[in-house]
């Protein structure tokens, strides 16, 4: 059996020369490796998984969100939607269901909810929270030439 090296947040701070806040943002990412051990006071990760995540370039956490996911702040910034109207409409029936939490950017107490981008845009368009004219149509599939 091979021996695994486990690291805590403090270990990662020293190893990657980053602040505790930065490592905290990394660990809040939905794409960061899951801890092998977690309690109220301590979390431990496999060093090889964390190093692979860093090598893959995911340390710029704000850019790690896949293109098929979106948050309400993204909808507001992209389409100029009214954030309060969106949150009010979310309380009503038929709103898209979140699939998880995004990364807490420090501007609010809670991380934003993650939605499937196409569902969120389609719902906001149907509810007239964003203009249908501002939504770019999906590209047509390419046909193979014979």
Secondary structure by P-SEA (a helix, b strand, c coil): cbbbbbbcaaaaaaaccccaaaaaaaaaccccccccccccccccccaaaaaaaaaacccccccccccccccaaaaaaaccccaaaaaaaaaccccccccccccccccccccbbbccaaaaaaaaaaacccccccccccccbbbbcc
